[in-house]
Amino acid sequence: MSERRHSYVWIDLETEGLDPRKHRILEFAIILAADDCEGDMSIVEEYQGVLAVSAAEQEARITDGTIDPYVLRMHKDNGLWSECATTDATAADLDALLCELCVGASPRSIMLAGNSVHFDASFLRVHCPRFARFMSHRVLDVTTLLSACENWGTPIERLSSAHRALGDIRNSLEYARKCRQAMGLGAKGAAS
């Protein structure tokens, strides 16, 4: 993020459930896009990773009911749950990576973008406190754009999701591009 070349940090998290105080981040994907919403929004940088939950921790979290059963089934089916037992990466590592992307940024200046990104922001505030200091209260929530396009008579075809972070954030970026098109906006934000 040096020299603030990007307007947004496009981010998606996969988690154990909905409560950031009791559930963990399992996977992340981050995209920096060319000119973000002012240009072609092509991917410039992309980061992804799975965070550790050891086999013993997994069993304990299943037994004590910490992990949401629906989420557990979903992440067992898509392979994420088993991948979490094969890594040693932590939320602190994610926090450090995000802070590296903020070099030169001032506090509360980084806007997050993605689908229902307020959800991801709530987890980042709890699990990535150093990065949270850089987060703006403003976000670009693509689900809001999709809803607006639908309500205004230009619905956007929905893409499939396997609930894996990288695929989901790529979908978010594609949705943003399609919403811009539907709104009649071309490159550099000019009307077509």
Z-matrix of the N, CA and C atoms (Angstrom, degrees):
N
C 1 1.446
C 2 1.523 1 110.69
N 3 1.299 2 118.28 1 7.53
C 4 1.456 3 118.81 2 179.96
C 5 1.523 4 109.36 3 -57.17
N 6 1.303 5 115.88 4 143.29
C 7 1.451 6 123.70 5 -179.19
C 8 1.530 7 112.27 6 62.58
N 9 1.312 8 117.72 7 13.98
C 10 1.463 9 123.42 8 174.92
C 11 1.520 10 112.74 9 46.78
N 12 1.326 11 116.71 10 51.30
C 13 1.462 12 121.17 11 179.27
C 14 1.518 13 112.33 12 -72.40
N 15 1.323 14 117.59 13 -17.83
C 16 1.456 15 121.27 14 -174.64
C 17 1.523 16 109.35 15 -121.39
N 18 1.302 17 116.29 16 138.45
C 19 1.460 18 120.67 17 -179.03
C 20 1.520 19 112.25 18 -77.13
N 21 1.324 20 116.70 19 -30.28
C 22 1.459 21 121.27 20 -172.83
C 23 1.527 22 111.27 21 -133.89
N 24 1.334 23 114.10 22 156.32
C 25 1.458 24 121.39 23 163.82
C 26 1.525 25 104.68 24 -104.54
N 27 1.339 26 116.02 25 108.00
C 28 1.465 27 121.53 26 178.00
C 29 1.519 28 106.70 27 -78.25
N 30 1.328 29 117.04 28 124.00
C 31 1.464 30 119.52 29 -172.76
C 32 1.531 31 111.15 30 -142.80
N 33 1.330 32 114.10 31 145.56
C 34 1.455 33 120.84 32 171.61
C 35 1.520 34 107.75 33 -139.66
N 36 1.318 35 115.47 34 137.52
C 37 1.460 36 122.44 35 176.92
C 38 1.519 37 109.16 36 -120.84
N 39 1.314 38 115.49 37 143.23
C 40 1.458 39 121.87 38 166.66
C 41 1.518 40 105.72 39 -108.37
N 42 1.326 41 116.58 40 136.52
C 43 1.457 42 121.59 41 -173.06
C 44 1.527 43 110.92 42 -132.66
N 45 1.333 44 115.16 43 175.29
C 46 1.466 45 121.34 44 177.83
C 47 1.529 46 112.94 45 -79.76
N 48 1.301 47 117.22 46 -13.46
C 49 1.458 48 121.51 47 -176.53
C 50 1.513 49 109.59 48 175.77
N 51 1.319 50 117.10 49 -158.73
C 52 1.457 51 121.98 50 -171.59
C 53 1.526 52 114.97 51 -100.32
N 54 1.324 53 118.43 52 -12.13
C 55 1.466 54 121.62 53 -174.13
C 56 1.529 55 110.58 54 -103.91
N 57 1.336 56 118.14 55 109.02
C 58 1.463 57 119.74 56 -177.46
C 59 1.526 58 114.03 57 -65.05
N 60 1.336 59 117.37 58 -17.53
C 61 1.468 60 119.17 59 179.23
C 62 1.525 61 112.19 60 -77.84
N 63 1.346 62 117.52 61 -23.66
C 64 1.466 63 118.06 62 -179.30
C 65 1.529 64 113.50 63 -121.31
N 66 1.330 65 117.47 64 -15.84
C 67 1.464 66 120.52 65 -178.81
C 68 1.520 67 111.06 66 -105.49
N 69 1.317 68 115.12 67 150.67
C 70 1.468 69 122.24 68 -177.93
C 71 1.521 70 111.90 69 -98.14
N 72 1.318 71 114.47 70 158.19
C 73 1.462 72 121.34 71 168.39
C 74 1.521 73 106.52 72 -79.65
N 75 1.324 74 117.18 73 129.85
C 76 1.459 75 121.74 74 179.14
C 77 1.528 76 112.26 75 -101.52
N 78 1.324 77 117.25 76 -33.01
C 79 1.463 78 120.89 77 -174.76
C 80 1.519 79 109.18 78 -153.30
N 81 1.334 80 116.11 79 150.43
C 82 1.463 81 120.73 80 176.84
C 83 1.514 82 109.80 81 -138.02
N 84 1.323 83 115.09 82 154.40
C 85 1.462 84 122.72 83 169.33
C 86 1.524 85 106.76 84 -143.19
N 87 1.328 86 114.65 85 137.61
C 88 1.461 87 122.27 86 -177.99
C 89 1.519 88 107.36 87 -130.97
N 90 1.323 89 115.71 88 136.53
C 91 1.467 90 121.02 89 175.74
C 92 1.520 91 108.66 90 -130.54
N 93 1.326 92 115.43 91 136.39
C 94 1.457 93 122.34 92 166.44
C 95 1.517 94 105.12 93 -108.40
N 96 1.329 95 116.50 94 130.35
C 97 1.460 96 121.57 95 -173.46
C 98 1.526 97 110.84 96 -115.33
N 99 1.335 98 115.78 97 146.57
C 100 1.465 99 121.82 98 -179.79
C 101 1.519 100 110.25 99 -61.10
N 102 1.303 101 115.48 100 118.55
C 103 1.466 102 122.65 101 177.41
C 104 1.518 103 113.32 102 57.38
N 105 1.303 104 117.31 103 5.49
C 106 1.457 105 121.18 104 -179.44
C 107 1.525 106 110.77 105 43.54
N 108 1.294 107 118.15 106 -122.23
C 109 1.465 108 120.00 107 -172.99
C 110 1.525 109 113.63 108 -84.83
N 111 1.310 110 118.47 109 5.23
C 112 1.465 111 120.20 110 176.80
C 113 1.522 112 111.82 111 -98.30
N 114 1.324 113 118.89 112 -17.56
C 115 1.455 114 121.75 113 -176.30
C 116 1.508 115 111.80 114 -127.55
N 117 1.337 116 115.74 115 -142.17
C 118 1.467 117 119.01 116 -174.24
C 119 1.528 118 113.44 117 -84.87
N 120 1.313 119 117.94 118 -7.61
C 121 1.459 120 123.44 119 176.84
C 122 1.529 121 112.97 120 60.88
N 123 1.321 122 116.94 121 28.11
C 124 1.464 123 119.08 122 176.39
C 125 1.527 124 109.54 123 -72.66
N 126 1.321 125 115.49 124 151.37
C 127 1.461 126 121.18 125 -176.92
C 128 1.527 127 109.47 126 -71.95
N 129 1.341 128 115.86 127 126.67
C 130 1.458 129 122.65 128 178.23
C 131 1.523 130 110.16 129 -101.80
N 132 1.320 131 116.37 130 -46.99
C 133 1.462 132 122.57 131 178.48
C 134 1.519 133 108.09 132 -136.15
N 135 1.342 134 114.81 133 147.36
C 136 1.455 135 120.32 134 -176.72
C 137 1.522 136 107.76 135 -144.76
N 138 1.313 137 116.39 136 133.85
C 139 1.461 138 122.68 137 179.77
C 140 1.518 139 108.11 138 -132.82
N 141 1.326 140 115.55 139 144.43
C 142 1.466 141 119.23 140 175.79
C 143 1.516 142 108.45 141 -151.52
N 144 1.313 143 115.48 142 157.38
C 145 1.452 144 119.45 143 177.60
C 146 1.514 145 111.39 144 -173.25
N 147 1.317 146 114.15 145 159.97
C 148 1.460 147 123.18 146 177.05
C 149 1.523 148 106.80 147 -112.98
N 150 1.326 149 116.73 148 137.73
C 151 1.456 150 121.45 149 -179.56
C 152 1.530 151 110.24 150 -99.41
N 153 1.314 152 115.10 151 151.26
C 154 1.462 153 121.95 152 -171.91
C 155 1.523 154 113.64 153 -75.09
N 156 1.320 155 114.32 154 133.95
C 157 1.459 156 124.01 155 163.29
C 158 1.521 157 103.32 156 -140.71
N 159 1.329 158 116.74 157 103.81
C 160 1.468 159 120.85 158 -175.02
C 161 1.524 160 110.63 159 -60.88
N 162 1.320 161 115.68 160 161.92
C 163 1.467 162 120.63 161 179.55
C 164 1.528 163 110.72 162 -57.38
N 165 1.341 164 117.09 163 -40.60
C 166 1.468 165 120.31 164 179.12
C 167 1.529 166 110.90 165 -65.48
N 168 1.346 167 116.57 166 -42.72
C 169 1.465 168 120.31 167 177.67
C 170 1.524 169 110.65 168 -64.60
N 171 1.311 170 116.94 169 -39.28
C 172 1.462 171 120.42 170 179.11
C 173 1.517 172 110.09 171 -59.69
N 174 1.324 173 116.09 172 -48.16
C 175 1.466 174 120.21 173 -179.00
C 176 1.529 175 110.64 174 -60.81
N 177 1.330 176 116.53 175 -42.83
C 178 1.468 177 120.11 176 179.52
C 179 1.522 178 111.25 177 -63.92
N 180 1.319 179 117.72 178 -40.78
C 181 1.464 180 121.95 179 -177.78
C 182 1.534 181 111.24 180 -71.24
N 183 1.331 182 116.56 181 -29.94
C 184 1.470 183 120.28 182 174.46
C 185 1.526 184 109.49 183 -72.61
N 186 1.336 185 116.75 184 -47.23
C 187 1.462 186 122.46 185 -177.34
C 188 1.524 187 111.87 186 -61.51
N 189 1.339 188 116.89 187 -43.64
C 190 1.470 189 118.19 188 -177.18
C 191 1.534 190 112.95 189 -85.29
N 192 1.319 191 117.04 190 1.15
C 193 1.460 192 121.19 191 175.87
C 194 1.521 193 114.64 192 77.75
N 195 1.324 194 117.52 193 14.62
C 196 1.463 195 120.16 194 -179.48
C 197 1.516 196 111.72 195 -63.37
N 198 1.331 197 116.55 196 -47.68
C 199 1.465 198 119.19 197 -178.47
C 200 1.522 199 110.06 198 -79.63
N 201 1.298 200 115.15 199 135.53
C 202 1.456 201 122.09 200 178.44
C 203 1.535 202 108.87 201 -61.77
N 204 1.349 203 119.07 202 127.21
C 205 1.470 204 121.19 203 -177.26
C 206 1.536 205 113.60 204 -57.93
N 207 1.328 206 116.86 205 -38.31
C 208 1.473 207 119.94 206 177.74
C 209 1.530 208 110.42 207 -62.76
N 210 1.323 209 115.55 208 -45.15
C 211 1.472 210 120.60 209 179.83
C 212 1.524 211 110.33 210 -65.07
N 213 1.320 212 117.07 211 -40.07
C 214 1.466 213 120.89 212 178.47
C 215 1.525 214 110.66 213 -59.32
N 216 1.327 215 117.49 214 -47.49
C 217 1.474 216 120.73 215 178.34
C 218 1.526 217 111.01 216 -59.84
N 219 1.328 218 115.83 217 -45.67
C 220 1.460 219 120.86 218 -178.40
C 221 1.532 220 110.78 219 -59.81
N 222 1.342 221 116.50 220 -46.55
C 223 1.459 222 119.80 221 -176.06
C 224 1.529 223 113.10 222 -80.16
N 225 1.328 224 117.68 223 -19.49
C 226 1.471 225 119.50 224 169.08
C 227 1.520 226 108.91 225 -70.87
N 228 1.332 227 116.53 226 -44.44
C 229 1.467 228 121.40 227 -178.48
C 230 1.528 229 112.46 228 -63.87
N 231 1.348 230 117.83 229 -38.34
C 232 1.464 231 119.54 230 -177.47
C 233 1.535 232 113.27 231 -90.62
N 234 1.337 233 116.74 232 0.81
C 235 1.462 234 121.28 233 174.70
C 236 1.511 235 115.93 234 88.29
N 237 1.324 236 118.09 235 -6.95
C 238 1.465 237 120.61 236 -176.50
C 239 1.518 238 112.15 237 -64.73
N 240 1.326 239 117.55 238 -43.25
C 241 1.471 240 121.22 239 -176.72
C 242 1.526 241 110.89 240 -57.11
N 243 1.322 242 117.29 241 -44.24
C 244 1.473 243 119.09 242 179.59
C 245 1.527 244 111.32 243 -70.33
N 246 1.333 245 118.31 244 -33.95
C 247 1.476 246 120.34 245 177.40
C 248 1.522 247 111.83 246 -62.79
N 249 1.338 248 116.58 247 -33.22
C 250 1.468 249 120.02 248 -179.04
C 251 1.531 250 112.11 249 -61.95
N 252 1.321 251 117.25 250 -25.17
C 253 1.470 252 121.15 251 179.70
C 254 1.525 253 112.14 252 -82.87
N 255 1.338 254 117.74 253 -3.28
C 256 1.467 255 120.48 254 -175.58
C 257 1.524 256 113.53 255 -110.81
N 258 1.313 257 117.85 256 10.17
C 259 1.462 258 121.17 257 -177.62
C 260 1.518 259 110.11 258 -129.47
N 261 1.319 260 115.73 259 164.77
C 262 1.459 261 119.47 260 174.64
C 263 1.533 262 111.77 261 -119.79
N 264 1.324 263 117.78 262 10.03
C 265 1.460 264 122.02 263 179.25
C 266 1.527 265 110.14 264 -67.65
N 267 1.333 266 115.07 265 145.29
C 268 1.464 267 120.84 266 -176.93
C 269 1.526 268 111.28 267 -124.05
N 270 1.311 269 115.46 268 170.82
C 271 1.463 270 120.50 269 174.64
C 272 1.527 271 110.25 270 -61.91
N 273 1.333 272 117.22 271 -31.38
C 274 1.474 273 120.17 272 176.63
C 275 1.528 274 110.40 273 -63.68
N 276 1.325 275 117.09 274 -35.85
C 277 1.470 276 120.68 275 176.16
C 278 1.524 277 110.68 276 -65.58
N 279 1.331 278 116.58 277 -41.11
C 280 1.460 279 120.56 278 176.71
C 281 1.523 280 109.85 279 -63.81
N 282 1.311 281 117.32 280 -43.13
C 283 1.464 282 121.89 281 178.24
C 284 1.533 283 110.33 282 -57.52
N 285 1.338 284 116.57 283 -44.86
C 286 1.469 285 120.91 284 179.77
C 287 1.523 286 111.53 285 -63.69
N 288 1.335 287 117.38 286 -43.22
C 289 1.467 288 120.77 287 178.47
C 290 1.524 289 110.73 288 -60.57
N 291 1.315 290 116.80 289 -47.83
C 292 1.461 291 120.24 290 -179.97
C 293 1.527 292 111.34 291 -61.18
N 294 1.321 293 117.17 292 -38.91
C 295 1.469 294 120.33 293 177.92
C 296 1.527 295 111.14 294 -65.59
N 297 1.329 296 117.89 295 -35.84
C 298 1.471 297 120.91 296 176.11
C 299 1.520 298 110.72 297 -60.84
N 300 1.327 299 117.27 298 -34.77
C 301 1.459 300 121.42 299 179.72
C 302 1.526 301 112.06 300 -73.87
N 303 1.323 302 116.73 301 -10.27
C 304 1.465 303 121.48 302 -176.56
C 305 1.523 304 113.50 303 -100.97
N 306 1.317 305 118.16 304 9.49
C 307 1.461 306 120.47 305 -178.90
C 308 1.523 307 108.86 306 -52.94
N 309 1.318 308 115.97 307 127.35
C 310 1.457 309 121.33 308 179.73
C 311 1.517 310 114.54 309 86.44
N 312 1.321 311 117.41 310 -5.57
C 313 1.469 312 120.27 311 -179.99
C 314 1.519 313 109.70 312 -86.25
N 315 1.300 314 115.88 313 149.57
C 316 1.455 315 119.89 314 176.43
C 317 1.529 316 109.42 315 -94.78
N 318 1.326 317 117.15 316 161.17
C 319 1.467 318 119.80 317 179.21
C 320 1.525 319 111.54 318 -55.00
N 321 1.314 320 114.71 319 144.41
C 322 1.475 321 124.69 320 177.01
C 323 1.527 322 113.51 321 59.75
N 324 1.341 323 117.57 322 28.28
C 325 1.465 324 119.90 323 -177.01
C 326 1.527 325 114.04 324 -109.10
N 327 1.311 326 118.18 325 -11.85
C 328 1.464 327 121.41 326 -176.53
C 329 1.524 328 109.43 327 -89.81
N 330 1.332 329 115.60 328 120.17
C 331 1.459 330 119.83 329 176.84
C 332 1.526 331 109.32 330 -96.38
N 333 1.312 332 115.60 331 131.40
C 334 1.454 333 121.61 332 176.22
C 335 1.522 334 109.03 333 -86.64
N 336 1.337 335 115.38 334 150.47
C 337 1.454 336 121.49 335 176.63
C 338 1.518 337 108.84 336 -137.14
N 339 1.322 338 115.84 337 147.35
C 340 1.456 339 121.51 338 178.00
C 341 1.519 340 110.19 339 155.61
N 342 1.322 341 115.96 340 -174.85
C 343 1.466 342 121.95 341 177.32
C 344 1.522 343 109.33 342 -82.04
N 345 1.319 344 116.77 343 126.52
C 346 1.473 345 122.20 344 -178.33
C 347 1.523 346 111.10 345 46.92
N 348 1.319 347 115.49 346 45.83
C 349 1.461 348 122.04 347 -171.91
C 350 1.532 349 112.80 348 -67.26
N 351 1.324 350 117.96 349 -16.58
C 352 1.463 351 119.75 350 173.49
C 353 1.525 352 110.36 351 -59.74
N 354 1.340 353 116.72 352 -33.12
C 355 1.471 354 121.76 353 176.92
C 356 1.528 355 109.89 354 -63.17
N 357 1.337 356 116.41 355 -48.38
C 358 1.461 357 120.58 356 179.62
C 359 1.529 358 110.19 357 -62.64
N 360 1.337 359 116.56 358 -39.97
C 361 1.463 360 120.71 359 179.64
C 362 1.525 361 111.01 360 -59.99
N 363 1.329 362 117.56 361 -38.34
C 364 1.466 363 119.69 362 -179.75
C 365 1.527 364 110.98 363 -64.21
N 366 1.329 365 117.89 364 -37.14
C 367 1.462 366 121.01 365 177.31
C 368 1.523 367 111.08 366 -71.53
N 369 1.318 368 117.31 367 -38.44
C 370 1.462 369 120.08 368 179.31
C 371 1.526 370 111.29 369 -65.29
N 372 1.328 371 117.87 370 -37.00
C 373 1.468 372 120.39 371 178.33
C 374 1.533 373 111.17 372 -60.59
N 375 1.326 374 116.86 373 -36.83
C 376 1.466 375 121.20 374 -177.99
C 377 1.534 376 111.68 375 -84.03
N 378 1.334 377 117.63 376 -45.98
C 379 1.460 378 121.56 377 -170.00
C 380 1.531 379 114.48 378 -97.04
N 381 1.326 380 117.59 379 -15.03
C 382 1.475 381 121.80 380 179.72
C 383 1.534 382 108.71 381 -131.79
N 384 1.330 383 116.68 382 65.87
C 385 1.470 384 120.10 383 -171.62
C 386 1.530 385 114.57 384 -64.75
N 387 1.315 386 118.00 385 -31.28
C 388 1.483 387 118.75 386 178.43
C 389 1.519 388 109.69 387 -66.68
N 390 1.339 389 117.67 388 -45.64
C 391 1.456 390 120.78 389 178.26
C 392 1.529 391 111.01 390 -65.56
N 393 1.315 392 117.21 391 -35.86
C 394 1.465 393 121.36 392 -177.34
C 395 1.525 394 111.67 393 -55.98
N 396 1.324 395 117.63 394 -28.42
C 397 1.468 396 120.08 395 178.14
C 398 1.523 397 111.70 396 -64.32
N 399 1.342 398 117.70 397 -24.13
C 400 1.461 399 121.48 398 -179.66
C 401 1.532 400 112.56 399 -88.21
N 402 1.330 401 117.05 400 -15.57
C 403 1.464 402 120.64 401 -173.16
C 404 1.522 403 112.00 402 -73.08
N 405 1.319 404 115.61 403 131.13
C 406 1.453 405 121.92 404 173.01
C 407 1.524 406 109.14 405 -75.74
N 408 1.324 407 116.26 406 160.11
C 409 1.462 408 120.19 407 172.40
C 410 1.530 409 109.98 408 -76.11
N 411 1.326 410 116.99 409 -14.13
C 412 1.467 411 121.56 410 179.10
C 413 1.529 412 109.45 411 -88.68
N 414 1.326 413 116.11 412 142.33
C 415 1.464 414 122.46 413 176.28
C 416 1.519 415 108.88 414 -137.25
N 417 1.318 416 115.52 415 160.09
C 418 1.467 417 121.09 416 170.37
C 419 1.523 418 105.50 417 -106.19
N 420 1.336 419 115.38 418 99.59
C 421 1.460 420 120.79 419 -178.57
C 422 1.524 421 108.16 420 -93.90
N 423 1.321 422 115.60 421 107.18
C 424 1.464 423 121.48 422 -175.68
C 425 1.523 424 111.31 423 -65.18
N 426 1.323 425 118.21 424 -28.61
C 427 1.460 426 119.31 425 177.98
C 428 1.531 427 110.88 426 -63.34
N 429 1.318 428 117.23 427 -31.26
C 430 1.461 429 120.77 428 175.78
C 431 1.522 430 110.47 429 -67.12
N 432 1.336 431 116.35 430 -42.40
C 433 1.466 432 119.99 431 176.99
C 434 1.529 433 110.84 432 -61.43
N 435 1.341 434 116.56 433 -44.19
C 436 1.465 435 120.72 434 179.33
C 437 1.525 436 110.97 435 -60.47
N 438 1.320 437 115.95 436 -43.51
C 439 1.461 438 120.59 437 179.29
C 440 1.525 439 110.37 438 -64.03
N 441 1.331 440 117.67 439 -42.10
C 442 1.465 441 120.97 440 178.97
C 443 1.529 442 110.63 441 -62.41
N 444 1.337 443 116.69 442 -45.66
C 445 1.469 444 119.50 443 179.19
C 446 1.523 445 110.62 444 -59.98
N 447 1.327 446 116.38 445 -42.73
C 448 1.464 447 120.42 446 179.65
C 449 1.529 448 111.06 447 -63.46
N 450 1.327 449 116.53 448 -46.45
C 451 1.462 450 120.88 449 -178.69
C 452 1.518 451 112.84 450 -68.24
N 453 1.317 452 117.38 451 -26.81
C 454 1.457 453 121.98 452 -178.37
C 455 1.526 454 112.67 453 -95.01
N 456 1.344 455 116.34 454 9.91
C 457 1.454 456 120.28 455 171.81
C 458 1.515 457 116.23 456 90.07
N 459 1.327 458 118.60 457 12.67
C 460 1.467 459 121.03 458 176.73
C 461 1.530 460 109.53 459 -129.09
N 462 1.352 461 116.55 460 66.04
C 463 1.466 462 119.40 461 -176.85
C 464 1.523 463 112.04 462 -61.53
N 465 1.318 464 115.28 463 146.53
C 466 1.455 465 123.46 464 179.09
C 467 1.523 466 108.10 465 -103.13
N 468 1.322 467 116.61 466 130.37
C 469 1.462 468 120.64 467 178.84
C 470 1.530 469 109.47 468 -62.81
N 471 1.322 470 115.81 469 131.00
C 472 1.471 471 121.26 470 -177.84
C 473 1.521 472 110.59 471 -79.15
N 474 1.324 473 115.51 472 141.71
C 475 1.461 474 122.97 473 178.67
C 476 1.521 475 108.83 474 -94.95
N 477 1.321 476 117.44 475 155.33
C 478 1.464 477 120.31 476 179.39
C 479 1.529 478 109.88 477 -76.96
N 480 1.333 479 115.50 478 154.19
C 481 1.457 480 121.37 479 -179.22
C 482 1.518 481 109.94 480 -135.29
N 483 1.315 482 115.20 481 134.38
C 484 1.465 483 120.51 482 174.81
C 485 1.524 484 110.51 483 -99.42
N 486 1.333 485 116.40 484 10.01
C 487 1.460 486 122.47 485 -175.28
C 488 1.526 487 111.30 486 53.26
N 489 1.324 488 114.22 487 47.59
C 490 1.459 489 121.66 488 169.40
C 491 1.525 490 105.78 489 -119.72
N 492 1.316 491 116.45 490 139.66
C 493 1.455 492 122.19 491 -167.40
C 494 1.531 493 113.88 492 -59.15
N 495 1.330 494 118.13 493 -46.74
C 496 1.464 495 119.25 494 -175.32
C 497 1.527 496 111.65 495 -65.67
N 498 1.316 497 117.50 496 -46.36
C 499 1.457 498 120.20 497 177.67
C 500 1.519 499 111.84 498 -61.28
N 501 1.332 500 116.51 499 -39.68
C 502 1.458 501 120.23 500 -178.55
C 503 1.530 502 112.03 501 -68.08
N 504 1.338 503 118.20 502 -40.39
C 505 1.468 504 118.21 503 -178.99
C 506 1.525 505 110.41 504 -74.11
N 507 1.305 506 117.68 505 -32.13
C 508 1.476 507 118.95 506 173.08
C 509 1.529 508 109.90 507 -63.16
N 510 1.336 509 116.94 508 -40.41
C 511 1.460 510 120.33 509 175.85
C 512 1.530 511 110.81 510 -61.08
N 513 1.329 512 117.07 511 -42.02
C 514 1.469 513 120.60 512 179.49
C 515 1.522 514 110.93 513 -58.27
N 516 1.318 515 116.13 514 -44.67
C 517 1.462 516 120.91 515 179.82
C 518 1.534 517 110.30 516 -64.55
N 519 1.319 518 116.88 517 -40.87
C 520 1.464 519 120.22 518 178.40
C 521 1.535 520 110.80 519 -65.87
N 522 1.322 521 116.63 520 -40.59
C 523 1.464 522 119.53 521 175.88
C 524 1.531 523 110.76 522 -59.57
N 525 1.329 524 116.87 523 -42.85
C 526 1.471 525 120.21 524 179.98
C 527 1.524 526 110.24 525 -61.49
N 528 1.325 527 116.98 526 -41.95
C 529 1.474 528 120.07 527 177.19
C 530 1.533 529 110.78 528 -60.52
N 531 1.336 530 116.13 529 -45.71
C 532 1.466 531 120.44 530 -178.06
C 533 1.529 532 111.25 531 -66.79
N 534 1.305 533 117.32 532 -37.02
C 535 1.466 534 120.17 533 177.58
C 536 1.525 535 110.15 534 -65.33
N 537 1.322 536 117.47 535 -40.83
C 538 1.473 537 120.43 536 177.20
C 539 1.521 538 109.98 537 -60.42
N 540 1.327 539 116.57 538 -44.18
C 541 1.467 540 120.25 539 177.79
C 542 1.517 541 110.97 540 -60.11
N 543 1.342 542 115.59 541 -46.58
C 544 1.467 543 120.31 542 -178.84
C 545 1.526 544 111.68 543 -62.07
N 546 1.328 545 115.84 544 -28.52
C 547 1.462 546 120.66 545 178.98
C 548 1.538 547 111.75 546 -86.69
N 549 1.341 548 116.13 547 1.20
C 550 1.461 549 119.65 548 177.98
C 551 1.508 550 114.14 549 79.27
N 552 1.332 551 116.18 550 22.60
C 553 1.460 552 119.34 551 179.75
C 554 1.516 553 110.37 552 -101.83
N 555 1.301 554 116.93 553 134.26
C 556 1.457 555 122.11 554 176.54
C 557 1.513 556 110.50 555 -107.85
N 558 1.322 557 116.19 556 -160.61
C 559 1.469 558 121.70 557 179.07
C 560 1.521 559 110.02 558 -57.33
N 561 1.315 560 115.58 559 145.33
C 562 1.462 561 124.98 560 178.99
C 563 1.526 562 112.63 561 62.39
N 564 1.340 563 115.85 562 20.78
C 565 1.447 564 120.24 563 173.80
C 566 1.526 565 114.65 564 73.82
N 567 1.315 566 118.51 565 7.60
C 568 1.460 567 121.24 566 -179.67
C 569 1.520 568 110.30 567 -80.78
N 570 1.295 569 116.98 568 146.38
C 571 1.467 570 120.28 569 175.80
C 572 1.511 571 109.06 570 -66.47
N 573 1.335 572 116.71 571 139.75
C 574 1.470 573 121.21 572 -178.33
C 575 1.506 574 110.54 573 -75.92
